[in-house]
Amino acid sequence: MAIIKNKIFVKSKRTSNFIIIFLFTLSFFLVFANKLDLVISSKIKNTSMDIFAPFSYALSYPFIKTSELINKIDNLKDLSLENDKLNEEIKRLKKWQVLSMRLINENKAYKSLLNVSDNNFSLIHTARVIHKNPSFFIDTIQLNIGYEKNVSINSTVVNERGLIGKIIDAGKLSSKVLLITDINFSVPVKVLTRDIQAIVSGQSNSHLLKLKFIKENEIPKIGEILVTSGNANMFPADIAVGKVYKIEDKTIYAKSFVNFKKLEFVNVITNKK
């Protein structure tokens, strides 16, 4: 009986040892197989990436470039909009610059005109030129003041540079000035430094003035300054008219000191009583 038990025990021990070895071997095999599977999978994965990467890049290249082109177009649109905004800003700043310069010039003109002081005439009013009408037949300008500001026909019009003309028509709020360059305009003048008298008249088709009724032995020289003489009380005396510019075929021409193309503000004056 004891022998039988010993045999059963020995068999059981052998069986247990075999099972343990088998389980250990199986476990080792499974771990090794798992590691081998990971290595193989990694190799397959890397090889697949190497093979398919060029194809993937080739397929995606048009989409990448299309996306870049769309981004560039969007950037160009943004730049165009920004450029338009900058151009608008430049235009706005230029308008402000022009307005600023105009106000500065207006201020200077008012100061110059309001500083006019002479014993021969009185200032009636300072006016703005609102319209210019130079033509072959008549040279006139229109002012923004009329008889409401005591402006009357034949009132003298000047600026800081000299004689401009005279009032030929006056309404309540505006008036018309005949310029000295008009063929119908005449003014008695004298040479500033010599007692030489003459009549200056305009030439509507020329910026030059013509001297008339000069004595043969009293010829002005080129460069001499002409001022109003005050004869017949047509204009206040000693207002600058121009200077002798040239002499051709015994005809003497003078050039006005006034720049008629840039008239903006003028003074309307009258003889002192």
HELIX and SHEET records of a PDB file:
HELIX    1   1 ALA A    2  LEU A  114  1                                 113    
HELIX    2   2 TYR A  147  LYS A  149  5                                   3    
HELIX    3   3 ASN A  231  ASN A  233  5                                   3    
HELIX    4   4 PHE A  260  LYS A  262  5                                   3    
SHEET    1   A 7 PHE A 121  PRO A 134  0                                        
SHEET    2   A 7 ASP A 139  LEU A 143 -1                                        
SHEET    3   A 7 SER A 175  LEU A 179 -1                                        
SHEET    4   A 7 GLY A 162  ALA A 170 -1                                        
SHEET    5   A 7 THR A 156  ASN A 159 -1                                        
SHEET    6   A 7 PHE A 265  ASN A 271 -1                                        
SHEET    7   A 7 PHE A 121  PRO A 134 -1                                        
SHEET    1   B 7 SER A 186  VAL A 191  0                                        
SHEET    2   B 7 GLN A 197  SER A 201 -1                                        
SHEET    3   B 7 LEU A 208  LYS A 212 -1                                        
SHEET    4   B 7 THR A 251  SER A 256 -1                                        
SHEET    5   B 7 ALA A 240  GLU A 248 -1                                        
SHEET    6   B 7 ILE A 225  THR A 228 -1                                        
SHEET    7   B 7 SER A 186  VAL A 191 -1                                        
END                                                                             
